[in-house]
Amino acid sequence: MDQNFKCVFSSEVKSALNNGKPVVALESTIFCHGLPHPKGLQTALAMENVVRENGATPAHIAVIDGEIHVGLQSDQIESLATSKMVEKVSRNDLPMVLLKKRHGATTVATTIWIAKSVGIKVFSTGGIGGVHRGFAEQMDISADLHVMAQTSVIVVSAGVKSILDIPKTLEYLETAGVPVVGFGTDDFPAFYNRSSGIKLSLSLDNPKEIAELATIKWNYGLEGAVLVANPIPSESEPEAQFMNDMIDAALKEAELQKISGKKITPFILSFINSNSSDKSLSSNIALALNNAALGAKIAAYL
């Protein structure tokens, strides 16, 4: 842990870290900006329960009144989930939010960086960002990828969001030296769907081997993340063509409304949730809980 890193720990997380117990970092953007209220709040609390049930301590990360918090009380989660004054905070936004003593929901990139700074080695989320479609016209690459290339944390997700350019995202990760490991699959998952049709060269079937792979990587001085691609549970997977149609419609609407940058993903997820009769919402929640469970199991072996 960086001794100069200033943050506020919950008593539960502080005790776990001091005693070498497994901890799983969780982002706050999911329940503040990714999922509508009250589903966001319910999902955040459910993810914490799932992490505990699988032998680890949950550490939701957020900014409250200009202070970084690692580990949140349930009333803090509820306050953030219901507030209209919580900014979406990537790493470039963080200094201003701290300066102005605002509330902030940490993105994947920011959560990974904070987790590493305080000694947490596993992070579970829904899906990571990546290279956006139309990259040739607009150089839009999520900060998630850049941070993962530099930060030694195991990242558990249901692949990358299917609104992105998946082949280019995987090429970026390969170039950056980030191993992409399919959990029980050699087919890279596409967030809502178990298969993107893109084969992976790395596949492992149990959490212990994933922990060992990451340990070997870092022990040899190979900095950077290990991305664990954990497919959505089959019973929660929506029909592929239906979701592809929803995504295409959402992208067209975003273009019409000239929405871009960090606003694009929340807009598209909101559009899909509003136009899919809650099919995508239930799938989103299911995959997030599935990733929280796997993250806890991996953390136990670290």
Residue frames as qw, qx, qy, qz and C-alpha x, y, z in Angstrom:
[[0.000, 0.886, 0.464, 0.000, 0.00, 0.00, 0.00],
 [0.343, 0.526, -0.036, 0.778, 1.15, 3.54, -0.81],
 [0.398, -0.455, -0.552, 0.574, 1.62, 5.12, 2.64],
 [0.061, -0.195, 0.006, 0.979, 1.13, 8.62, 1.16],
 [0.210, -0.338, -0.684, -0.611, -2.26, 7.74, -0.33],
 [0.201, 0.026, 0.488, -0.849, -4.98, 9.60, 1.56],
 [0.485, -0.247, -0.622, -0.563, -8.37, 7.92, 1.88],
 [0.533, -0.279, 0.456, -0.655, -11.02, 6.89, 4.38],
 [0.319, 0.050, -0.939, -0.122, -11.38, 3.16, 5.03],
 [0.751, -0.413, -0.162, -0.489, -14.48, 1.52, 6.41],
 [0.489, -0.549, 0.627, -0.259, -13.70, -0.43, 9.58],
 [0.932, 0.108, 0.329, -0.109, -14.52, -3.70, 7.79],
 [0.741, 0.630, -0.129, 0.193, -12.12, -3.08, 4.90],
 [0.002, 0.805, -0.508, 0.307, -9.38, -1.69, 7.14],
 [0.706, -0.387, 0.552, -0.216, -9.53, -4.79, 9.35],
 [0.934, 0.292, 0.208, 0.012, -9.43, -7.13, 6.33],
 [0.548, 0.751, -0.263, 0.256, -6.42, -5.39, 4.78],
 [0.220, -0.743, 0.546, -0.319, -4.52, -5.21, 8.07],
 [0.708, -0.266, 0.624, -0.195, -5.06, -8.92, 8.64],
 [0.015, -0.337, 0.826, 0.452, -4.29, -10.08, 5.10],
 [0.504, 0.356, 0.746, -0.249, -7.87, -11.15, 4.38],
 [0.304, 0.282, 0.661, 0.625, -9.27, -11.24, 0.83],
 [0.162, 0.620, 0.261, -0.722, -10.87, -8.00, -0.37],
 [0.402, 0.427, 0.646, 0.488, -12.73, -7.27, -3.62],
 [0.002, 0.319, 0.007, -0.948, -12.97, -3.71, -4.95],
 [0.264, 0.619, 0.730, 0.120, -16.29, -2.59, -6.46],
 [0.155, 0.182, 0.193, 0.952, -16.99, 0.55, -8.47],
 [0.136, 0.468, 0.561, -0.669, -19.67, 3.07, -7.55],
 [0.242, 0.237, -0.383, -0.860, -20.60, 4.14, -11.09],
 [0.178, -0.200, -0.931, -0.246, -22.73, 1.00, -11.46],
 [0.154, -0.598, -0.755, 0.221, -25.24, 2.06, -8.83],
 [0.050, -0.599, -0.160, 0.783, -24.96, 5.84, -9.36],
 [0.281, 0.544, -0.308, -0.728, -25.03, 6.06, -13.17],
 [0.105, 0.175, -0.903, -0.378, -25.28, 2.58, -14.70],
 [0.190, -0.383, -0.901, -0.072, -28.51, 1.27, -13.19],
 [0.277, -0.560, -0.188, -0.758, -31.72, 3.18, -12.43],
 [0.139, -0.133, 0.697, -0.691, -32.89, 3.71, -8.86],
 [0.575, -0.669, 0.427, -0.200, -33.86, 1.64, -6.89],
 [0.977, 0.183, -0.082, 0.068, -32.25, -1.20, -8.89],
 [0.444, 0.648, -0.433, 0.442, -28.81, 0.39, -8.55],
 [0.361, -0.575, 0.506, -0.532, -29.02, 0.51, -4.77],
 [0.927, -0.132, 0.217, -0.275, -30.40, -3.02, -4.55],
 [0.876, 0.399, -0.212, 0.171, -27.66, -4.34, -6.83],
 [0.188, 0.683, -0.516, 0.481, -24.86, -2.63, -4.88],
 [0.570, -0.447, 0.508, -0.467, -26.06, -4.18, -1.62],
 [0.977, 0.096, 0.105, -0.156, -26.56, -7.56, -3.30],
 [0.673, 0.571, -0.388, 0.265, -23.01, -7.47, -4.72],
 [0.126, -0.621, 0.599, -0.491, -21.65, -6.83, -1.24],
 [0.811, -0.222, 0.390, -0.377, -23.59, -9.81, 0.12],
 [0.935, 0.339, -0.102, -0.010, -22.37, -12.06, -2.69],
 [0.385, 0.652, -0.538, 0.370, -18.74, -11.10, -2.03],
 [0.394, -0.488, 0.601, -0.495, -19.15, -11.89, 1.68],
 [0.925, -0.001, 0.215, -0.314, -20.92, -15.18, 0.96],
 [0.888, 0.400, -0.164, 0.155, -17.93, -16.24, -1.12],
 [0.835, -0.313, -0.139, 0.430, -15.35, -15.52, 1.54],
 [0.460, 0.213, 0.001, 0.862, -14.13, -11.98, 0.91],
 [0.098, -0.642, -0.381, 0.659, -14.73, -8.41, 2.08],
 [0.386, 0.721, 0.430, 0.383, -16.44, -5.99, -0.35],
 [0.323, -0.479, -0.054, 0.815, -14.90, -2.56, -0.85],
 [0.326, 0.821, 0.411, 0.223, -17.11, -0.17, -2.77],
 [0.459, -0.210, 0.027, 0.863, -15.02, 2.86, -3.74],
 [0.122, 0.840, 0.429, 0.309, -16.38, 6.40, -4.11],
 [0.275, 0.185, -0.209, 0.920, -15.65, 10.05, -3.34],
 [0.306, -0.768, -0.562, -0.035, -17.71, 11.68, -0.60],
 [0.208, -0.974, -0.050, 0.079, -17.31, 15.40, 0.14],
 [0.318, 0.853, -0.403, 0.099, -13.93, 15.41, -1.58],
 [0.375, -0.530, 0.750, -0.123, -12.53, 12.38, 0.26],
 [0.578, 0.216, -0.737, -0.277, -11.80, 8.99, -1.30],
 [0.697, -0.291, 0.470, -0.457, -13.66, 6.26, 0.55],
 [0.424, 0.253, -0.856, -0.154, -12.60, 2.62, 0.33],
 [0.231, -0.304, -0.897, 0.222, -15.47, 0.59, 1.72],
 [0.281, -0.310, -0.098, -0.903, -18.91, 2.14, 2.19],
 [0.245, 0.168, 0.785, -0.544, -21.61, 1.75, 4.82],
 [0.187, 0.484, 0.824, 0.227, -25.08, 0.87, 3.54],
 [0.049, 0.863, 0.371, -0.341, -26.38, 4.35, 4.35],
 [0.137, -0.611, 0.378, 0.682, -23.54, 5.89, 2.33],
 [0.204, 0.093, 0.838, 0.498, -24.38, 3.68, -0.65],
 [0.116, 0.703, 0.701, -0.025, -28.03, 4.70, -0.37],
 [0.060, -0.822, -0.087, 0.560, -27.14, 8.39, -0.14],
 [0.137, -0.409, 0.584, 0.688, -24.96, 8.23, -3.26],
 [0.190, 0.258, 0.887, 0.332, -27.48, 6.12, -5.18],
 [0.064, 0.773, 0.628, -0.062, -30.28, 8.61, -4.57],
 [0.176, -0.708, 0.005, 0.684, -28.33, 11.86, -4.97],
 [0.589, 0.763, 0.238, 0.119, -28.44, 13.97, -8.13],
 [0.004, -0.957, 0.291, -0.004, -25.10, 15.58, -7.21],
 [0.750, -0.352, 0.508, 0.234, -22.74, 12.66, -7.82],
 [0.384, 0.743, -0.404, -0.369, -20.30, 13.13, -10.68],
 [0.978, 0.165, 0.052, 0.114, -18.95, 10.29, -12.83],
 [0.226, -0.878, 0.404, 0.126, -15.25, 10.35, -11.99],
 [0.901, 0.310, -0.115, 0.281, -12.54, 9.04, -14.26],
 [0.706, -0.289, -0.127, 0.635, -8.91, 9.70, -13.35],
 [0.289, 0.327, 0.139, 0.889, -8.76, 13.04, -15.14],
 [0.347, -0.696, -0.297, -0.554, -11.82, 14.24, -13.17],
 [0.713, -0.432, -0.487, 0.261, -10.59, 13.12, -9.76],
 [0.413, -0.035, -0.261, 0.872, -8.35, 16.10, -8.80],
 [0.184, -0.333, -0.142, -0.914, -11.15, 18.63, -9.40],
 [0.666, -0.483, -0.471, -0.317, -13.70, 16.58, -7.48],
 [0.679, -0.314, -0.436, 0.500, -11.28, 16.35, -4.56],
 [0.248, 0.130, -0.089, 0.956, -10.44, 20.06, -4.77],
 [0.343, -0.326, -0.185, -0.861, -14.09, 21.16, -4.79],
 [0.202, -0.052, 0.823, -0.528, -15.06, 18.59, -2.13],
 [0.666, 0.104, -0.227, -0.703, -17.77, 17.04, -4.29],
 [0.790, -0.046, 0.582, -0.191, -19.31, 13.57, -4.44],
 [0.384, 0.540, -0.610, -0.434, -17.99, 11.24, -7.14],
 [0.940, 0.039, 0.297, -0.163, -18.82, 7.79, -8.47],
 [0.233, -0.590, 0.681, 0.367, -15.63, 6.07, -9.56],
 [0.774, 0.446, -0.284, -0.349, -15.37, 4.47, -12.99],
 [0.987, 0.012, -0.049, 0.153, -13.57, 1.21, -13.74],
 [0.583, 0.539, -0.257, 0.551, -10.31, 3.08, -14.42],
 [0.167, -0.680, 0.333, -0.631, -10.43, 5.12, -11.22],
 [0.856, -0.406, 0.136, -0.290, -11.52, 2.19, -9.07],
 [0.935, 0.157, -0.158, 0.277, -8.68, -0.01, -10.34],
 [0.376, 0.593, -0.317, 0.637, -6.12, 2.72, -9.67],
 [0.438, -0.618, 0.303, -0.578, -7.40, 3.36, -6.13],
 [0.970, -0.208, -0.010, -0.128, -7.61, -0.38, -5.40],
 [0.812, 0.291, -0.255, 0.437, -3.98, -0.90, -6.37],
 [0.109, 0.661, -0.308, 0.675, -2.91, 2.14, -4.33],
 [0.558, -0.518, 0.359, -0.541, -4.39, 0.68, -1.13],
 [0.134, -0.355, 0.921, -0.082, -3.31, -2.91, -1.70],
 [0.744, 0.247, 0.481, -0.394, -6.49, -4.50, -3.12],
 [0.168, -0.344, 0.783, 0.491, -5.65, -6.95, -5.89],
 [0.140, 0.339, 0.889, 0.272, -9.06, -8.00, -7.22],
 [0.274, 0.284, 0.081, -0.915, -11.78, -5.84, -8.79],
 [0.242, 0.365, 0.886, 0.154, -15.18, -7.05, -10.00],
 [0.249, 0.351, -0.019, -0.903, -17.44, -5.08, -12.31],
 [0.744, 0.454, 0.361, -0.331, -20.06, -5.59, -15.01],
 [0.785, 0.440, 0.227, 0.372, -18.10, -4.84, -18.16],
 [0.426, -0.485, 0.118, 0.755, -15.04, -2.74, -18.90],
 [0.381, 0.833, -0.020, -0.400, -14.72, 0.06, -21.45],
 [0.733, -0.006, 0.509, 0.452, -12.70, -0.28, -24.62],
 [0.131, -0.141, 0.452, 0.871, -12.16, 1.02, -28.11],
 [0.464, 0.499, 0.411, -0.606, -15.35, 2.66, -29.35],
 [0.596, 0.474, 0.592, 0.263, -16.91, 1.94, -32.69],
 [0.332, 0.905, 0.157, 0.216, -15.91, 4.43, -35.37],
 [0.630, -0.596, 0.097, 0.488, -12.43, 4.79, -33.90],
 [0.564, 0.212, 0.362, 0.711, -11.04, 5.77, -37.31],
 [0.048, 0.751, 0.315, 0.578, -13.24, 8.90, -37.31],
 [0.358, -0.795, 0.154, -0.464, -12.99, 9.71, -33.60],
 [0.495, 0.287, -0.736, 0.361, -10.13, 8.48, -31.42],
 [0.606, -0.501, 0.172, -0.594, -12.25, 7.34, -28.50],
 [0.653, 0.068, -0.731, 0.187, -10.55, 4.78, -26.25],
 [0.650, -0.709, -0.195, -0.192, -11.69, 4.19, -22.69],
 [0.059, -0.750, 0.553, -0.357, -9.27, 5.10, -19.93],
 [0.901, -0.281, 0.263, -0.201, -9.98, 1.63, -18.54],
 [0.923, 0.320, -0.063, 0.205, -7.59, 0.08, -21.05],
 [0.332, 0.719, -0.368, 0.488, -4.75, 2.50, -20.35],
 [0.468, -0.617, 0.446, -0.449, -5.04, 2.03, -16.58],
 [0.975, -0.096, 0.169, -0.107, -5.21, -1.76, -16.92],
 [0.764, 0.516, -0.245, 0.300, -1.96, -1.72, -18.90],
 [0.185, 0.631, -0.457, 0.599, -0.22, -0.04, -15.94],
 [0.483, -0.446, 0.405, -0.636, -2.00, -1.39, -12.87],
 [0.309, 0.152, -0.938, 0.032, -1.50, -4.84, -11.36],
 [0.525, 0.028, 0.518, -0.675, -5.02, -5.86, -10.42],
 [0.118, 0.192, 0.944, 0.243, -7.16, -8.83, -11.46],
 [0.387, 0.182, 0.006, -0.904, -10.21, -7.44, -13.24],
 [0.224, 0.246, 0.943, 0.011, -13.29, -9.69, -13.41],
 [0.393, 0.375, 0.014, -0.840, -15.90, -8.68, -15.99],
 [0.719, 0.378, 0.572, -0.114, -18.36, -10.13, -18.47],
 [0.594, 0.342, 0.401, 0.608, -15.97, -9.15, -21.26],
 [0.083, -0.169, 0.024, 0.982, -16.36, -5.69, -22.74],
 [0.435, 0.516, 0.419, -0.608, -19.61, -3.94, -23.42],
 [0.554, 0.312, 0.694, 0.339, -21.02, -5.01, -26.78],
 [0.251, 0.937, 0.193, -0.145, -21.54, -1.36, -27.76],
 [0.222, -0.782, 0.449, 0.369, -17.76, -1.24, -28.34],
 [0.678, 0.559, -0.456, -0.142, -15.41, -2.46, -31.06],
 [0.878, -0.409, 0.244, -0.051, -14.48, -5.79, -29.49],
 [0.892, 0.259, 0.011, 0.371, -11.72, -6.90, -31.93],
 [0.306, 0.721, -0.206, 0.587, -9.88, -3.57, -31.61],
 [0.543, -0.718, 0.240, -0.363, -10.26, -3.65, -27.83],
 [0.955, -0.216, 0.171, 0.109, -8.67, -7.10, -27.65],
 [0.708, 0.496, -0.070, 0.498, -5.85, -5.96, -29.95],
 [0.065, -0.818, 0.245, -0.517, -5.17, -3.04, -27.62],
 [0.760, -0.564, 0.256, -0.198, -5.06, -5.32, -24.57],
 [0.953, 0.094, 0.066, 0.280, -2.69, -7.72, -26.31],
 [0.472, 0.658, -0.146, 0.568, -0.35, -4.89, -27.27],
 [0.286, -0.763, 0.264, -0.517, -0.49, -3.57, -23.69],
 [0.318, 0.278, -0.858, 0.293, 0.51, -6.96, -22.29],
 [0.540, -0.152, 0.451, -0.694, -2.79, -7.60, -20.49],
 [0.045, -0.016, -0.987, -0.150, -3.65, -11.33, -20.52],
 [0.627, -0.044, -0.029, -0.777, -7.32, -11.98, -21.29],
 [0.001, -0.093, 0.988, -0.124, -8.40, -15.22, -19.63],
 [0.618, -0.218, -0.399, -0.641, -11.75, -16.83, -20.37],
 [0.354, -0.235, 0.759, -0.493, -13.23, -18.37, -17.25],
 [0.564, 0.180, 0.785, -0.179, -14.48, -21.76, -18.36],
 [0.629, 0.711, 0.297, -0.103, -14.63, -20.60, -21.98],
 [0.516, -0.173, 0.393, 0.741, -12.37, -19.97, -24.96],
 [0.166, 0.634, 0.520, 0.548, -14.95, -17.65, -26.53],
 [0.152, 0.001, -0.272, 0.950, -14.71, -14.01, -25.47],
 [0.010, 0.659, 0.733, -0.167, -18.04, -12.91, -23.92],
 [0.115, 0.371, 0.249, 0.887, -19.79, -9.76, -25.07],
 [0.199, -0.122, 0.371, -0.899, -21.37, -8.46, -21.87],
 [0.702, 0.050, 0.203, -0.681, -25.06, -9.32, -22.44],
 [0.917, 0.262, -0.195, -0.227, -24.13, -12.38, -24.49],
 [0.824, -0.422, 0.353, 0.133, -21.93, -15.34, -23.61],
 [0.714, 0.056, 0.461, 0.525, -20.22, -15.35, -27.00],
 [0.162, 0.784, -0.134, -0.583, -18.78, -12.67, -29.25],
 [0.873, 0.481, 0.073, 0.014, -17.53, -15.25, -31.74],
 [0.298, 0.794, -0.481, 0.219, -13.92, -14.24, -31.01],
 [0.921, -0.158, -0.318, 0.158, -11.72, -17.06, -29.73],
 [0.318, -0.867, 0.358, -0.137, -9.32, -16.62, -26.81],
 [0.627, 0.424, -0.631, 0.171, -5.92, -18.24, -26.54],
 [0.097, 0.213, -0.766, 0.599, -6.13, -18.38, -22.72],
 [0.685, -0.383, -0.289, -0.549, -8.79, -20.25, -20.76],
 [0.129, 0.196, -0.844, 0.482, -8.85, -21.45, -17.15],
 [0.531, -0.385, -0.657, -0.371, -11.51, -23.37, -15.25],
 [0.605, -0.602, -0.481, 0.199, -10.94, -22.54, -11.60],
 [0.131, -0.977, 0.014, -0.165, -10.27, -19.43, -9.48],
 [0.720, -0.567, 0.262, 0.301, -7.08, -20.86, -7.94],
 [0.705, 0.184, 0.369, 0.576, -5.34, -21.06, -11.32],
 [0.201, 0.863, 0.205, 0.416, -6.33, -17.50, -12.14],
 [0.444, -0.887, 0.129, 0.010, -4.79, -16.30, -8.87],
 [0.776, -0.298, 0.367, 0.418, -1.64, -18.30, -9.62],
 [0.580, 0.543, 0.328, 0.511, -1.40, -16.89, -13.15],
 [0.017, -0.952, -0.047, -0.301, -1.57, -13.32, -11.87],
 [0.635, -0.723, 0.230, 0.147, 0.96, -14.04, -9.13],
 [0.779, 0.020, 0.366, 0.509, 3.44, -15.48, -11.63],
 [0.376, 0.763, 0.250, 0.462, 2.95, -12.47, -13.92],
 [0.205, -0.949, 0.063, -0.231, 3.61, -9.94, -11.19],
 [0.770, -0.536, 0.253, 0.236, 6.45, -11.89, -9.57],
 [0.715, 0.159, 0.342, 0.589, 8.34, -11.67, -12.85],
 [0.183, -0.433, 0.026, 0.882, 7.94, -7.91, -12.91],
 [0.046, 0.327, 0.670, 0.665, 5.24, -7.91, -15.60],
 [0.137, 0.278, 0.421, -0.853, 3.14, -5.01, -14.38],
 [0.401, 0.019, -0.411, -0.818, -0.45, -4.57, -15.46],
 [0.695, -0.047, 0.359, -0.621, -3.82, -6.21, -15.04],
 [0.056, 0.039, 0.974, 0.217, -5.14, -9.66, -15.78],
 [0.542, 0.052, -0.056, -0.837, -8.60, -9.47, -17.37],
 [0.212, 0.098, 0.966, -0.106, -10.87, -12.38, -16.47],
 [0.432, 0.017, -0.384, -0.816, -13.70, -12.72, -18.99],
 [0.192, 0.120, 0.900, -0.372, -16.57, -14.34, -17.10],
 [0.182, -0.262, -0.664, -0.676, -19.62, -15.08, -19.30],
 [0.517, -0.182, 0.167, -0.819, -23.08, -14.04, -18.16],
 [0.426, 0.016, 0.871, -0.245, -25.00, -17.01, -16.65],
 [0.004, 0.116, 0.814, 0.570, -26.77, -18.83, -19.48],
 [0.048, -0.614, -0.784, 0.079, -30.19, -18.50, -17.83],
 [0.066, -0.781, -0.229, 0.578, -29.80, -14.71, -17.80],
 [0.265, -0.188, 0.520, 0.790, -28.59, -14.28, -21.38],
 [0.507, 0.585, 0.231, -0.589, -31.00, -12.35, -23.64],
 [0.783, 0.442, 0.403, 0.173, -31.52, -13.30, -27.28],
 [0.527, -0.255, 0.264, 0.766, -28.47, -12.11, -29.25],
 [0.225, 0.433, 0.511, 0.708, -30.25, -10.56, -32.24],
 [0.251, -0.861, -0.432, -0.100, -32.64, -8.67, -29.97],
 [0.502, -0.714, -0.013, 0.489, -29.72, -7.12, -28.08],
 [0.470, -0.012, 0.405, 0.784, -27.81, -6.30, -31.25],
 [0.063, 0.673, 0.520, 0.522, -30.87, -4.44, -32.58],
 [0.391, -0.868, -0.280, 0.125, -31.18, -2.55, -29.29],
 [0.561, -0.470, 0.158, 0.662, -27.52, -1.54, -29.36],
 [0.351, 0.271, 0.481, 0.756, -27.71, -0.34, -32.97],
 [0.112, -0.813, -0.464, -0.334, -30.79, 1.74, -32.15],
 [0.505, -0.786, -0.140, 0.327, -29.08, 3.21, -29.08],
 [0.539, -0.216, 0.283, 0.763, -25.97, 4.16, -31.05],
 [0.191, 0.514, 0.503, 0.668, -28.06, 5.88, -33.72],
 [0.288, -0.875, -0.369, -0.121, -29.98, 7.83, -31.08],
 [0.576, -0.609, 0.016, 0.545, -26.73, 8.87, -29.37],
 [0.438, 0.084, 0.393, 0.804, -25.42, 10.13, -32.70],
 [0.005, -0.717, -0.498, -0.488, -28.62, 12.11, -33.33],
 [0.425, -0.882, -0.205, -0.002, -28.37, 13.72, -29.90],
 [0.407, 0.723, -0.359, 0.428, -24.61, 14.32, -30.35],
 [0.714, -0.645, 0.230, -0.146, -23.77, 12.45, -27.15],
 [0.747, 0.439, -0.424, 0.263, -20.14, 11.40, -26.80],
 [0.089, 0.562, -0.605, 0.557, -17.27, 10.98, -24.36],
 [0.046, 0.056, -0.894, 0.443, -17.97, 9.71, -20.87],
 [0.527, 0.155, 0.311, -0.776, -21.71, 10.35, -21.32],
 [0.541, 0.238, -0.605, -0.534, -22.07, 7.81, -24.12],
 [0.309, 0.003, -0.947, 0.091, -22.08, 4.58, -22.09],
 [0.158, 0.267, 0.690, -0.654, -24.63, 5.70, -19.44],
 [0.486, 0.336, -0.088, -0.802, -26.87, 7.04, -22.24],
 [0.510, 0.196, -0.739, -0.395, -26.74, 3.82, -24.24],
 [0.176, -0.091, -0.936, 0.290, -27.34, 1.60, -21.21],
 [0.274, 0.314, 0.467, -0.780, -30.27, 3.81, -20.17],
 [0.519, 0.309, -0.346, -0.717, -31.70, 3.70, -23.71],
 [0.430, 0.090, -0.882, -0.167, -31.44, -0.08, -23.85],
 [0.019, -0.172, -0.837, 0.519, -32.98, -0.49, -20.38],
 [0.359, 0.345, 0.261, -0.827, -35.89, 1.78, -21.32],
 [0.606, 0.385, -0.321, -0.618, -36.60, 0.02, -24.62],
 [0.406, 0.225, -0.881, -0.095, -36.07, -3.64, -23.76],
 [0.750, -0.423, -0.265, -0.433, -38.85, -4.24, -21.22],
 [0.536, -0.687, 0.437, -0.222, -36.26, -4.69, -18.47],
 [0.984, 0.137, -0.060, 0.097, -34.69, -7.70, -20.25],
 [0.565, 0.547, -0.334, 0.519, -31.30, -5.99, -20.40],
 [0.297, -0.695, 0.341, -0.559, -31.60, -4.63, -16.87],
 [0.899, -0.334, 0.210, -0.192, -32.10, -8.06, -15.30],
 [0.902, 0.293, -0.111, 0.299, -29.23, -9.41, -17.41],
 [0.241, 0.723, -0.326, 0.559, -26.96, -6.55, -16.33],
 [0.553, -0.611, 0.357, -0.439, -27.66, -7.25, -12.67],
 [0.991, -0.089, 0.091, -0.042, -27.17, -11.01, -13.06],
 [0.776, 0.430, -0.207, 0.413, -23.75, -10.66, -14.68],
 [0.015, -0.738, 0.369, -0.565, -22.59, -8.13, -12.08],
 [0.753, -0.474, 0.318, -0.327, -23.49, -10.52, -9.25],
 [0.981, 0.154, -0.007, 0.120, -21.84, -13.40, -11.10],
 [0.532, 0.608, -0.299, 0.508, -18.62, -11.40, -11.41],
 [0.342, -0.703, 0.367, -0.504, -18.71, -10.38, -7.74],
 [0.932, -0.270, 0.194, -0.141, -18.89, -14.04, -6.73],
 [0.886, 0.313, -0.087, 0.330, -15.97, -15.05, -8.95],
 [0.203, 0.756, -0.316, 0.536, -13.88, -12.09, -7.80],
 [0.599, -0.621, 0.344, -0.370, -14.32, -13.16, -4.17],
 [0.988, -0.060, 0.131, 0.049, -13.27, -16.73, -4.96],
 [0.684, 0.539, -0.178, 0.458, -10.14, -15.52, -6.77],
 [0.100, -0.789, 0.316, -0.518, -9.28, -13.10, -3.95],
 [0.844, -0.472, 0.182, -0.176, -9.39, -15.95, -1.44],
 [0.942, 0.091, 0.054, 0.320, -6.44, -17.60, -3.22],
 [0.396, 0.688, -0.180, 0.581, -4.37, -14.40, -3.23]]
